[in-house]
Amino acid sequence: MLKEYIQYIKDNPEHYWFKRKLYGWGWTPATWQGWLVLAIWLVLVLMFAFTLDENSPTREVMFTFILPVTLLTLTLIRIGYKTGEKPSWQWGLPIDKK
C-alpha cells in the first residue's frame, strides 16, 4: 500500500503542489512547495498557540489564537484550491490509475 501511495504522489505531470488524498476528502502535499506551505502554516499556528497560557482571558484567546488560526487555515485551503487537484471524495487509487 505504501508503494502505491508513493507512486500516486510521484505521478504528478501537472506539478500540483497538493494532490487528492487516497482515502477521504482533502489534499496531501505532493511537492516541496506544498510541504513548505504546510510547514509554514504549522509554525505560525504553534507561534500563536505559545502566546496563550492558563490565565489568558477569553477575549485574548479569541483575538490572539482563534481568529489568526482561522484566517491561516482559510489561506491554506485557498492555496490548496489554487495549486492542487480538484478535491473530491476518494477511497483508494483512482480507477483510471489502477
Protein Blocks (a to p, Z undefined) as FASTA:
>chain_A
ZZmmmmmmmmcfkopabdcdfbdcddddfbfklmmmmmmmmmmmmmmmmmpcfklcfklm
mmmmmmmmmmmmmmmmmmmmmmmccddddedjdfklZZ
